Amino acid sequence: MHRIVVLYSQPKDPEHFREYYTNHHIPLASKLPGLIAMRYGFDIEVLEGEGQYFCIWEGDFADAQTMMASMQSEEGQAVAQDTKNYASGGFVIFHYEAEEDKRPNI
């Protein structure tokens, strides 16, 4: 599985970010081709090190090629363009091959 993660820094207007993100951006992102699952959360806390983040988004794809094709699709470009409507504090995007935990549930 391949995962993309977006960390959003503290925005200028947190209430606008939260409202716009949940009511407009998340429904837009949910239409990404090949998206298997997504999750997001607000008011992210850092346990160690420096950095303050307001929001995180994670999206899972079958593989890196599917993720890249999704980001280059019409829907992916719409998601990227929409970011300027709420992400006034900036953001960081990274992706990686996510290993599944094969240990049995205890």
Biopython code that builds the backbone (N, CA, C, O; Angstrom):
import numpy as np
from Bio.PDB.StructureBuilder import StructureBuilder

atoms = [
    (1, "MET", "N", (0.841, -1.167, 0.000)),
    (1, "MET", "CA", (0.000, 0.000, 0.000)),
    (1, "MET", "C", (0.891, 1.235, 0.000)),
    (1, "MET", "O", (1.970, 1.228, 0.592)),
    (2, "HIS", "N", (0.442, 2.288, -0.660)),
    (2, "HIS", "CA", (1.191, 3.537, -0.716)),
    (2, "HIS", "C", (0.358, 4.627, -0.040)),
    (2, "HIS", "O", (-0.841, 4.749, -0.290)),
    (3, "ARG", "N", (1.000, 5.407, 0.809)),
    (3, "ARG", "CA", (0.293, 6.416, 1.603)),
    (3, "ARG", "C", (0.832, 7.803, 1.287)),
    (3, "ARG", "O", (2.039, 7.999, 1.146)),
    (4, "ILE", "N", (-0.078, 8.759, 1.178)),
    (4, "ILE", "CA", (0.280, 10.172, 1.068)),
    (4, "ILE", "C", (-0.215, 10.845, 2.341)),
    (4, "ILE", "O", (-1.317, 10.572, 2.815)),
    (5, "VAL", "N", (0.618, 11.731, 2.886)),
    (5, "VAL", "CA", (0.293, 12.441, 4.117)),
    (5, "VAL", "C", (0.487, 13.935, 3.866)),
    (5, "VAL", "O", (1.481, 14.348, 3.267)),
    (6, "VAL", "N", (-0.469, 14.739, 4.326)),
    (6, "VAL", "CA", (-0.368, 16.191, 4.241)),
    (6, "VAL", "C", (-0.472, 16.736, 5.655)),
    (6, "VAL", "O", (-1.446, 16.470, 6.360)),
    (7, "LEU", "N", (0.540, 17.506, 6.071)),
    (7, "LEU", "CA", (0.530, 18.193, 7.362)),
    (7, "LEU", "C", (0.326, 19.678, 7.091)),
    (7, "LEU", "O", (1.102, 20.294, 6.361)),
    (8, "TYR", "N", (-0.715, 20.247, 7.678)),
    (8, "TYR", "CA", (-1.020, 21.661, 7.506)),
    (8, "TYR", "C", (-0.576, 22.440, 8.741)),
    (8, "TYR", "O", (-0.897, 22.066, 9.869)),
    (9, "SER", "N", (0.165, 23.526, 8.520)),
    (9, "SER", "CA", (0.566, 24.398, 9.614)),
    (9, "SER", "C", (-0.621, 25.241, 10.078)),
    (9, "SER", "O", (-1.666, 25.281, 9.428)),
    (10, "GLN", "N", (-0.440, 25.906, 11.202)),
    (10, "GLN", "CA", (-1.495, 26.737, 11.785)),
    (10, "GLN", "C", (-1.954, 27.787, 10.766)),
    (10, "GLN", "O", (-1.138, 28.586, 10.305)),
    (11, "PRO", "N", (-3.239, 27.801, 10.407)),
    (11, "PRO", "CA", (-3.734, 28.777, 9.432)),
    (11, "PRO", "C", (-3.988, 30.141, 10.082)),
    (11, "PRO", "O", (-4.044, 30.260, 11.306)),
    (12, "LYS", "N", (-4.137, 31.155, 9.245)),
    (12, "LYS", "CA", (-4.450, 32.494, 9.742)),
    (12, "LYS", "C", (-5.835, 32.532, 10.381)),
    (12, "LYS", "O", (-6.040, 33.228, 11.375)),
    (13, "ASP", "N", (-6.781, 31.792, 9.818)),
    (13, "ASP", "CA", (-8.162, 31.760, 10.324)),
    (13, "ASP", "C", (-8.567, 30.293, 10.540)),
    (13, "ASP", "O", (-9.105, 29.659, 9.632)),
    (14, "PRO", "N", (-8.309, 29.758, 11.741)),
    (14, "PRO", "CA", (-8.594, 28.338, 11.994)),
    (14, "PRO", "C", (-10.050, 27.926, 11.758)),
    (14, "PRO", "O", (-10.308, 26.833, 11.256)),
    (15, "GLU", "N", (-10.987, 28.781, 12.111)),
    (15, "GLU", "CA", (-12.401, 28.419, 11.921)),
    (15, "GLU", "C", (-12.750, 28.327, 10.432)),
    (15, "GLU", "O", (-13.485, 27.427, 10.025)),
    (16, "HIS", "N", (-12.233, 29.244, 9.627)),
    (16, "HIS", "CA", (-12.466, 29.174, 8.184)),
    (16, "HIS", "C", (-11.859, 27.884, 7.621)),
    (16, "HIS", "O", (-12.498, 27.184, 6.836)),
    (17, "PHE", "N", (-10.624, 27.577, 8.027)),
    (17, "PHE", "CA", (-9.959, 26.360, 7.569)),
    (17, "PHE", "C", (-10.829, 25.143, 7.885)),
    (17, "PHE", "O", (-11.139, 24.344, 7.000)),
    (18, "ARG", "N", (-11.217, 25.012, 9.150)),
    (18, "ARG", "CA", (-11.980, 23.834, 9.592)),
    (18, "ARG", "C", (-13.288, 23.699, 8.821)),
    (18, "ARG", "O", (-13.627, 22.610, 8.360)),
    (19, "GLU", "N", (-14.019, 24.794, 8.678)),
    (19, "GLU", "CA", (-15.307, 24.756, 7.992)),
    (19, "GLU", "C", (-15.132, 24.429, 6.509)),
    (19, "GLU", "O", (-15.827, 23.565, 5.975)),
    (20, "TYR", "N", (-14.206, 25.117, 5.848)),
    (20, "TYR", "CA", (-13.989, 24.900, 4.427)),
    (20, "TYR", "C", (-13.455, 23.495, 4.165)),
    (20, "TYR", "O", (-13.896, 22.815, 3.239)),
    (21, "TYR", "N", (-12.514, 23.076, 4.979)),
    (21, "TYR", "CA", (-11.875, 21.779, 4.803)),
    (21, "TYR", "C", (-12.888, 20.638, 4.913)),
    (21, "TYR", "O", (-12.932, 19.758, 4.053)),
    (22, "THR", "N", (-13.692, 20.655, 5.963)),
    (22, "THR", "CA", (-14.640, 19.549, 6.167)),
    (22, "THR", "C", (-15.822, 19.587, 5.203)),
    (22, "THR", "O", (-16.320, 18.536, 4.799)),
    (23, "ASN", "N", (-16.277, 20.783, 4.827)),
    (23, "ASN", "CA", (-17.467, 20.883, 3.986)),
    (23, "ASN", "C", (-17.187, 20.944, 2.495)),
    (23, "ASN", "O", (-18.076, 20.665, 1.690)),
    (24, "HIS", "N", (-15.958, 21.307, 2.109)),
    (24, "HIS", "CA", (-15.663, 21.407, 0.685)),
    (24, "HIS", "C", (-14.481, 20.529, 0.254)),
    (24, "HIS", "O", (-14.595, 19.747, -0.690)),
    (25, "HIS", "N", (-13.352, 20.665, 0.949)),
    (25, "HIS", "CA", (-12.151, 19.979, 0.491)),
    (25, "HIS", "C", (-12.209, 18.457, 0.686)),
    (25, "HIS", "O", (-11.830, 17.713, -0.218)),
    (26, "ILE", "N", (-12.664, 17.994, 1.817)),
    (26, "ILE", "CA", (-12.747, 16.546, 2.062)),
    (26, "ILE", "C", (-13.678, 15.866, 1.056)),
    (26, "ILE", "O", (-13.309, 14.822, 0.517)),
    (27, "PRO", "N", (-14.875, 16.411, 0.776)),
    (27, "PRO", "CA", (-15.690, 15.787, -0.275)),
    (27, "PRO", "C", (-14.992, 15.769, -1.638)),
    (27, "PRO", "O", (-15.165, 14.824, -2.407)),
    (28, "LEU", "N", (-14.208, 16.805, -1.940)),
    (28, "LEU", "CA", (-13.454, 16.843, -3.189)),
    (28, "LEU", "C", (-12.377, 15.755, -3.189)),
    (28, "LEU", "O", (-12.231, 15.025, -4.169)),
    (29, "ALA", "N", (-11.631, 15.648, -2.099)),
    (29, "ALA", "CA", (-10.564, 14.648, -1.990)),
    (29, "ALA", "C", (-11.112, 13.219, -2.038)),
    (29, "ALA", "O", (-10.437, 12.311, -2.523)),
    (30, "SER", "N", (-12.317, 13.023, -1.542)),
    (30, "SER", "CA", (-12.899, 11.673, -1.525)),
    (30, "SER", "C", (-13.149, 11.137, -2.936)),
    (30, "SER", "O", (-13.401, 9.944, -3.106)),
    (31, "LYS", "N", (-13.082, 12.000, -3.938)),
    (31, "LYS", "CA", (-13.309, 11.593, -5.328)),
    (31, "LYS", "C", (-12.008, 11.240, -6.056)),
    (31, "LYS", "O", (-12.033, 10.952, -7.253)),
    (32, "LEU", "N", (-10.876, 11.259, -5.350)),
    (32, "LEU", "CA", (-9.603, 10.915, -5.991)),
    (32, "LEU", "C", (-9.648, 9.492, -6.531)),
    (32, "LEU", "O", (-9.982, 8.569, -5.788)),
    (33, "PRO", "N", (-9.322, 9.292, -7.796)),
    (33, "PRO", "CA", (-9.331, 7.949, -8.358)),
    (33, "PRO", "C", (-8.297, 7.055, -7.656)),
    (33, "PRO", "O", (-7.162, 7.469, -7.421)),
    (34, "GLY", "N", (-8.704, 5.844, -7.333)),
    (34, "GLY", "CA", (-7.788, 4.892, -6.717)),
    (34, "GLY", "C", (-7.631, 5.030, -5.213)),
    (34, "GLY", "O", (-6.910, 4.246, -4.597)),
    (35, "LEU", "N", (-8.291, 6.009, -4.609)),
    (35, "LEU", "CA", (-8.198, 6.202, -3.160)),
    (35, "LEU", "C", (-8.912, 5.044, -2.452)),
    (35, "LEU", "O", (-10.104, 4.818, -2.659)),
    (36, "ILE", "N", (-8.170, 4.322, -1.621)),
    (36, "ILE", "CA", (-8.725, 3.179, -0.888)),
    (36, "ILE", "C", (-9.343, 3.633, 0.426)),
    (36, "ILE", "O", (-10.438, 3.203, 0.788)),
    (37, "ALA", "N", (-8.637, 4.503, 1.135)),
    (37, "ALA", "CA", (-9.105, 4.997, 2.431)),
    (37, "ALA", "C", (-8.461, 6.347, 2.690)),
    (37, "ALA", "O", (-7.385, 6.651, 2.175)),
    (38, "MET", "N", (-9.146, 7.157, 3.505)),
    (38, "MET", "CA", (-8.560, 8.421, 3.929)),
    (38, "MET", "C", (-9.008, 8.714, 5.349)),
    (38, "MET", "O", (-10.030, 8.217, 5.821)),
    (39, "ARG", "N", (-8.212, 9.533, 6.011)),
    (39, "ARG", "CA", (-8.536, 9.949, 7.373)),
    (39, "ARG", "C", (-7.921, 11.318, 7.585)),
    (39, "ARG", "O", (-6.951, 11.682, 6.920)),
    (40, "TYR", "N", (-8.488, 12.078, 8.515)),
    (40, "TYR", "CA", (-7.925, 13.387, 8.822)),
    (40, "TYR", "C", (-8.252, 13.751, 10.265)),
    (40, "TYR", "O", (-9.141, 13.167, 10.885)),
    (41, "GLY", "N", (-7.517, 14.725, 10.784)),
    (41, "GLY", "CA", (-7.755, 15.187, 12.142)),
    (41, "GLY", "C", (-7.216, 16.598, 12.312)),
    (41, "GLY", "O", (-6.378, 17.060, 11.537)),
    (42, "PHE", "N", (-7.715, 17.274, 13.341)),
    (42, "PHE", "CA", (-7.320, 18.651, 13.625)),
    (42, "PHE", "C", (-6.543, 18.734, 14.941)),
    (42, "PHE", "O", (-6.538, 17.800, 15.743)),
    (43, "ASP", "N", (-5.888, 19.882, 15.135)),
    (43, "ASP", "CA", (-5.169, 20.184, 16.381)),
    (43, "ASP", "C", (-4.140, 19.108, 16.711)),
    (43, "ASP", "O", (-4.181, 18.497, 17.779)),
    (44, "ILE", "N", (-3.230, 18.890, 15.791)),
    (44, "ILE", "CA", (-2.201, 17.865, 15.904)),
    (44, "ILE", "C", (-1.170, 18.288, 16.948)),
    (44, "ILE", "O", (-0.735, 19.440, 16.961)),
    (45, "GLU", "N", (-0.785, 17.372, 17.811)),
    (45, "GLU", "CA", (0.213, 17.652, 18.837)),
    (45, "GLU", "C", (1.503, 16.896, 18.528)),
    (45, "GLU", "O", (1.470, 15.731, 18.131)),
    (46, "VAL", "N", (2.632, 17.568, 18.712)),
    (46, "VAL", "CA", (3.943, 16.973, 18.497)),
    (46, "VAL", "C", (4.454, 16.457, 19.835)),
    (46, "VAL", "O", (4.487, 17.205, 20.812)),
    (47, "LEU", "N", (4.854, 15.182, 19.896)),
    (47, "LEU", "CA", (5.361, 14.608, 21.136)),
    (47, "LEU", "C", (6.793, 15.035, 21.412)),
    (47, "LEU", "O", (7.131, 15.366, 22.549)),
    (48, "GLU", "N", (7.637, 15.033, 20.392)),
    (48, "GLU", "CA", (9.033, 15.435, 20.527)),
    (48, "GLU", "C", (9.444, 16.252, 19.319)),
    (48, "GLU", "O", (8.862, 16.110, 18.244)),
    (49, "GLY", "N", (10.425, 17.092, 19.481)),
    (49, "GLY", "CA", (10.904, 17.909, 18.378)),
    (49, "GLY", "C", (10.102, 19.183, 18.254)),
    (49, "GLY", "O", (9.305, 19.538, 19.123)),
    (50, "GLU", "N", (10.338, 19.858, 17.148)),
    (50, "GLU", "CA", (9.679, 21.134, 16.925)),
    (50, "GLU", "C", (8.640, 21.018, 15.834)),
    (50, "GLU", "O", (8.692, 20.116, 14.997)),
    (51, "GLY", "N", (7.715, 21.924, 15.852)),
    (51, "GLY", "CA", (6.678, 21.972, 14.831)),
    (51, "GLY", "C", (5.308, 22.011, 15.453)),
    (51, "GLY", "O", (5.037, 21.359, 16.461)),
    (52, "GLN", "N", (4.459, 22.780, 14.838)),
    (52, "GLN", "CA", (3.075, 22.842, 15.280)),
    (52, "GLN", "C", (2.201, 22.698, 14.044)),
    (52, "GLN", "O", (2.339, 23.450, 13.079)),
    (53, "TYR", "N", (1.325, 21.750, 14.086)),
    (53, "TYR", "CA", (0.453, 21.497, 12.952)),
    (53, "TYR", "C", (-1.001, 21.596, 13.394)),
    (53, "TYR", "O", (-1.356, 21.273, 14.527)),
    (54, "PHE", "N", (-1.819, 22.050, 12.469)),
    (54, "PHE", "CA", (-3.239, 22.230, 12.751)),
    (54, "PHE", "C", (-4.061, 21.040, 12.263)),
    (54, "PHE", "O", (-5.060, 20.673, 12.880)),
    (55, "CYS", "N", (-3.634, 20.442, 11.152)),
    (55, "CYS", "CA", (-4.440, 19.388, 10.536)),
    (55, "CYS", "C", (-3.530, 18.380, 9.845)),
    (55, "CYS", "O", (-2.440, 18.719, 9.383)),
    (56, "ILE", "N", (-3.993, 17.143, 9.784)),
    (56, "ILE", "CA", (-3.311, 16.091, 9.035)),
    (56, "ILE", "C", (-4.337, 15.368, 8.169)),
    (56, "ILE", "O", (-5.480, 15.157, 8.575)),
    (57, "TRP", "N", (-3.902, 14.993, 6.964)),
    (57, "TRP", "CA", (-4.715, 14.168, 6.074)),
    (57, "TRP", "C", (-3.852, 13.017, 5.602)),
    (57, "TRP", "O", (-2.686, 13.209, 5.257)),
    (58, "GLU", "N", (-4.424, 11.811, 5.586)),
    (58, "GLU", "CA", (-3.736, 10.630, 5.073)),
    (58, "GLU", "C", (-4.634, 9.952, 4.050)),
    (58, "GLU", "O", (-5.838, 9.806, 4.262)),
    (59, "GLY", "N", (-4.038, 9.541, 2.942)),
    (59, "GLY", "CA", (-4.778, 8.811, 1.925)),
    (59, "GLY", "C", (-3.999, 7.582, 1.498)),
    (59, "GLY", "O", (-2.786, 7.650, 1.296)),
    (60, "ASP", "N", (-4.685, 6.467, 1.361)),
    (60, "ASP", "CA", (-4.060, 5.206, 0.978)),
    (60, "ASP", "C", (-4.434, 4.823, -0.450)),
    (60, "ASP", "O", (-5.584, 4.949, -0.871)),
    (61, "PHE", "N", (-3.424, 4.352, -1.178)),
    (61, "PHE", "CA", (-3.577, 3.890, -2.559)),
    (61, "PHE", "C", (-2.926, 2.516, -2.679)),
    (61, "PHE", "O", (-2.109, 2.143, -1.837)),
    (62, "ALA", "N", (-3.274, 1.772, -3.699)),
    (62, "ALA", "CA", (-2.740, 0.416, -3.875)),
    (62, "ALA", "C", (-1.218, 0.426, -4.030)),
    (62, "ALA", "O", (-0.534, -0.438, -3.482)),
    (63, "ASP", "N", (-0.688, 1.401, -4.773)),
    (63, "ASP", "CA", (0.753, 1.467, -5.018)),
    (63, "ASP", "C", (1.122, 2.888, -5.432)),
    (63, "ASP", "O", (0.252, 3.743, -5.598)),
    (64, "ALA", "N", (2.414, 3.127, -5.595)),
    (64, "ALA", "CA", (2.906, 4.468, -5.926)),
    (64, "ALA", "C", (2.398, 4.936, -7.294)),
    (64, "ALA", "O", (2.089, 6.115, -7.469)),
    (65, "GLN", "N", (2.312, 4.027, -8.252)),
    (65, "GLN", "CA", (1.852, 4.402, -9.582)),
    (65, "GLN", "C", (0.396, 4.872, -9.557)),
    (65, "GLN", "O", (0.037, 5.836, -10.233)),
    (66, "THR", "N", (-0.433, 4.188, -8.776)),
    (66, "THR", "CA", (-1.837, 4.580, -8.645)),
    (66, "THR", "C", (-1.946, 5.944, -7.985)),
    (66, "THR", "O", (-2.748, 6.778, -8.405)),
    (67, "MET", "N", (-1.136, 6.176, -6.945)),
    (67, "MET", "CA", (-1.148, 7.463, -6.258)),
    (67, "MET", "C", (-0.726, 8.585, -7.199)),
    (67, "MET", "O", (-1.372, 9.632, -7.239)),
    (68, "MET", "N", (0.349, 8.381, -7.957)),
    (68, "MET", "CA", (0.827, 9.411, -8.880)),
    (68, "MET", "C", (-0.201, 9.697, -9.973)),
    (68, "MET", "O", (-0.423, 10.856, -10.324)),
    (69, "ALA", "N", (-0.824, 8.665, -10.509)),
    (69, "ALA", "CA", (-1.860, 8.847, -11.529)),
    (69, "ALA", "C", (-3.041, 9.617, -10.948)),
    (69, "ALA", "O", (-3.624, 10.464, -11.624)),
    (70, "SER", "N", (-3.389, 9.327, -9.710)),
    (70, "SER", "CA", (-4.485, 10.024, -9.046)),
    (70, "SER", "C", (-4.174, 11.508, -8.891)),
    (70, "SER", "O", (-5.031, 12.354, -9.148)),
    (71, "MET", "N", (-2.955, 11.824, -8.472)),
    (71, "MET", "CA", (-2.567, 13.220, -8.279)),
    (71, "MET", "C", (-2.523, 13.984, -9.602)),
    (71, "MET", "O", (-2.724, 15.198, -9.623)),
    (72, "GLN", "N", (-2.263, 13.280, -10.701)),
    (72, "GLN", "CA", (-2.195, 13.916, -12.012)),
    (72, "GLN", "C", (-3.545, 13.950, -12.723)),
    (72, "GLN", "O", (-3.677, 14.579, -13.773)),
    (73, "SER", "N", (-4.541, 13.284, -12.162)),
    (73, "SER", "CA", (-5.869, 13.245, -12.770)),
    (73, "SER", "C", (-6.564, 14.604, -12.635)),
    (73, "SER", "O", (-6.088, 15.492, -11.928)),
    (74, "GLU", "N", (-7.673, 14.744, -13.313)),
    (74, "GLU", "CA", (-8.470, 15.972, -13.213)),
    (74, "GLU", "C", (-8.900, 16.211, -11.761)),
    (74, "GLU", "O", (-8.861, 17.342, -11.277)),
    (75, "GLU", "N", (-9.306, 15.150, -11.078)),
    (75, "GLU", "CA", (-9.714, 15.279, -9.674)),
    (75, "GLU", "C", (-8.529, 15.661, -8.789)),
    (75, "GLU", "O", (-8.660, 16.498, -7.895)),
    (76, "GLY", "N", (-7.378, 15.048, -9.039)),
    (76, "GLY", "CA", (-6.182, 15.359, -8.264)),
    (76, "GLY", "C", (-5.740, 16.802, -8.446)),
    (76, "GLY", "O", (-5.339, 17.461, -7.487)),
    (77, "GLN", "N", (-5.814, 17.287, -9.671)),
    (77, "GLN", "CA", (-5.467, 18.684, -9.942)),
    (77, "GLN", "C", (-6.461, 19.630, -9.272)),
    (77, "GLN", "O", (-6.069, 20.695, -8.795)),
    (78, "ALA", "N", (-7.735, 19.258, -9.228)),
    (78, "ALA", "CA", (-8.747, 20.081, -8.546)),
    (78, "ALA", "C", (-8.461, 20.150, -7.054)),
    (78, "ALA", "O", (-8.601, 21.210, -6.444)),
    (79, "VAL", "N", (-8.061, 19.028, -6.458)),
    (79, "VAL", "CA", (-7.705, 19.004, -5.033)),
    (79, "VAL", "C", (-6.500, 19.912, -4.786)),
    (79, "VAL", "O", (-6.506, 20.704, -3.844)),
    (80, "ALA", "N", (-5.481, 19.805, -5.614)),
    (80, "ALA", "CA", (-4.279, 20.626, -5.456)),
    (80, "ALA", "C", (-4.605, 22.111, -5.590)),
    (80, "ALA", "O", (-4.119, 22.920, -4.799)),
    (81, "GLN", "N", (-5.402, 22.475, -6.557)),
    (81, "GLN", "CA", (-5.770, 23.875, -6.773)),
    (81, "GLN", "C", (-6.634, 24.421, -5.628)),
    (81, "GLN", "O", (-6.543, 25.599, -5.280)),
    (82, "ASP", "N", (-7.459, 23.564, -5.055)),
    (82, "ASP", "CA", (-8.363, 23.999, -3.986)),
    (82, "ASP", "C", (-7.609, 24.349, -2.703)),
    (82, "ASP", "O", (-8.118, 25.102, -1.872)),
    (83, "THR", "N", (-6.416, 23.816, -2.538)),
    (83, "THR", "CA", (-5.652, 24.024, -1.307)),
    (83, "THR", "C", (-5.445, 25.506, -1.000)),
    (83, "THR", "O", (-5.447, 25.894, 0.168)),
    (84, "LYS", "N", (-5.268, 26.328, -2.011)),
    (84, "LYS", "CA", (-5.047, 27.762, -1.778)),
    (84, "LYS", "C", (-6.264, 28.447, -1.147)),
    (84, "LYS", "O", (-6.145, 29.562, -0.639)),
    (85, "ASN", "N", (-7.428, 27.799, -1.171)),
    (85, "ASN", "CA", (-8.637, 28.390, -0.607)),
    (85, "ASN", "C", (-8.701, 28.324, 0.922)),
    (85, "ASN", "O", (-9.560, 28.965, 1.527)),
    (86, "TYR", "N", (-7.812, 27.563, 1.549)),
    (86, "TYR", "CA", (-7.888, 27.441, 3.006)),
    (86, "TYR", "C", (-6.527, 27.289, 3.685)),
    (86, "TYR", "O", (-6.421, 27.599, 4.872)),
    (87, "ALA", "N", (-5.494, 26.834, 3.006)),
    (87, "ALA", "CA", (-4.207, 26.499, 3.639)),
    (87, "ALA", "C", (-3.292, 27.724, 3.736)),
    (87, "ALA", "O", (-2.202, 27.734, 3.163)),
    (88, "SER", "N", (-3.730, 28.741, 4.450)),
    (88, "SER", "CA", (-2.979, 29.996, 4.548)),
    (88, "SER", "C", (-1.698, 29.875, 5.369)),
    (88, "SER", "O", (-0.820, 30.731, 5.262)),
    (89, "GLY", "N", (-1.576, 28.832, 6.184)),
    (89, "GLY", "CA", (-0.376, 28.658, 6.999)),
    (89, "GLY", "C", (0.691, 27.796, 6.353)),
    (89, "GLY", "O", (1.771, 27.622, 6.919)),
    (90, "GLY", "N", (0.411, 27.259, 5.188)),
    (90, "GLY", "CA", (1.352, 26.395, 4.508)),
    (90, "GLY", "C", (1.120, 24.927, 4.842)),
    (90, "GLY", "O", (0.309, 24.597, 5.707)),
    (91, "PHE", "N", (1.837, 24.056, 4.151)),
    (91, "PHE", "CA", (1.657, 22.621, 4.328)),
    (91, "PHE", "C", (2.880, 21.875, 3.835)),
    (91, "PHE", "O", (3.717, 22.424, 3.118)),
    (92, "VAL", "N", (2.969, 20.611, 4.230)),
    (92, "VAL", "CA", (4.025, 19.699, 3.796)),
    (92, "VAL", "C", (3.336, 18.428, 3.312)),
    (92, "VAL", "O", (2.430, 17.915, 3.970)),
    (93, "ILE", "N", (3.773, 17.921, 2.152)),
    (93, "ILE", "CA", (3.220, 16.676, 1.611)),
    (93, "ILE", "C", (4.351, 15.662, 1.498)),
    (93, "ILE", "O", (5.432, 15.981, 1.003)),
    (94, "PHE", "N", (4.099, 14.436, 1.959)),
    (94, "PHE", "CA", (5.051, 13.364, 1.733)),
    (94, "PHE", "C", (4.306, 12.078, 1.457)),
    (94, "PHE", "O", (3.125, 11.950, 1.777)),
    (95, "HIS", "N", (5.002, 11.125, 0.860)),
    (95, "HIS", "CA", (4.376, 9.829, 0.570)),
    (95, "HIS", "C", (5.412, 8.739, 0.767)),
    (95, "HIS", "O", (6.618, 8.976, 0.700)),
    (96, "TYR", "N", (4.906, 7.536, 1.014)),
    (96, "TYR", "CA", (5.810, 6.409, 1.278)),
    (96, "TYR", "C", (5.068, 5.098, 1.100)),
    (96, "TYR", "O", (3.839, 5.046, 1.095)),
    (97, "GLU", "N", (5.855, 4.039, 0.954)),
    (97, "GLU", "CA", (5.304, 2.686, 0.885)),
    (97, "GLU", "C", (5.000, 2.251, 2.313)),
    (97, "GLU", "O", (5.910, 2.144, 3.135)),
    (98, "ALA", "N", (3.750, 2.005, 2.610)),
    (98, "ALA", "CA", (3.318, 1.638, 3.964)),
    (98, "ALA", "C", (3.294, 0.110, 4.091)),
    (98, "ALA", "O", (2.638, -0.584, 3.315)),
    (99, "GLU", "N", (4.000, -0.373, 5.055)),
    (99, "GLU", "CA", (4.012, -1.814, 5.321)),
    (99, "GLU", "C", (2.817, -2.165, 6.200)),
    (99, "GLU", "O", (2.520, -1.467, 7.170)),
    (100, "GLU", "N", (2.142, -3.246, 5.853)),
    (100, "GLU", "CA", (1.030, -3.699, 6.681)),
    (100, "GLU", "C", (1.560, -4.500, 7.844)),
    (100, "GLU", "O", (2.506, -5.273, 7.694)),
    (101, "ASP", "N", (0.959, -4.322, 8.999)),
    (101, "ASP", "CA", (1.321, -5.061, 10.189)),
    (101, "ASP", "C", (0.676, -6.440, 10.096)),
    (101, "ASP", "O", (-0.549, -6.561, 10.090)),
    (102, "LYS", "N", (1.511, -7.482, 10.022)),
    (102, "LYS", "CA", (1.023, -8.857, 9.839)),
    (102, "LYS", "C", (0.870, -9.603, 11.164)),
    (102, "LYS", "O", (0.520, -10.784, 11.180)),
    (103, "ARG", "N", (1.133, -8.910, 12.271)),
    (103, "ARG", "CA", (1.022, -9.583, 13.568)),
    (103, "ARG", "C", (-0.448, -9.856, 13.904)),
    (103, "ARG", "O", (-1.315, -9.050, 13.566)),
    (104, "PRO", "N", (-0.728, -10.948, 14.545)),
    (104, "PRO", "CA", (-2.122, -11.255, 14.917)),
    (104, "PRO", "C", (-2.598, -10.306, 16.013)),
    (104, "PRO", "O", (-1.812, -9.839, 16.837)),
    (105, "ASN", "N", (-3.885, -10.035, 16.005)),
    (105, "ASN", "CA", (-4.473, -9.220, 17.084)),
    (105, "ASN", "C", (-4.496, -10.044, 18.371)),
    (105, "ASN", "O", (-4.928, -11.197, 18.378)),
    (106, "ILE", "N", (-4.036, -9.447, 19.429)),
    (106, "ILE", "CA", (-4.007, -10.158, 20.707)),
    (106, "ILE", "C", (-4.973, -9.515, 21.670)),
    (106, "ILE", "O", (-5.101, -9.966, 22.809)),
]
sb = StructureBuilder()
sb.init_structure("model")
sb.init_model(0)
sb.init_chain("A")
sb.init_seg("    ")
for serial, (resi, resn, name, xyz) in enumerate(atoms, 1):
    if name == "N":
        sb.init_residue(resn, " ", resi, " ")
    sb.init_atom(name, np.array(xyz, "f"), 0.0, 1.0, " ", f" {name:<3s}", serial, name[0])
structure = sb.get_structure()
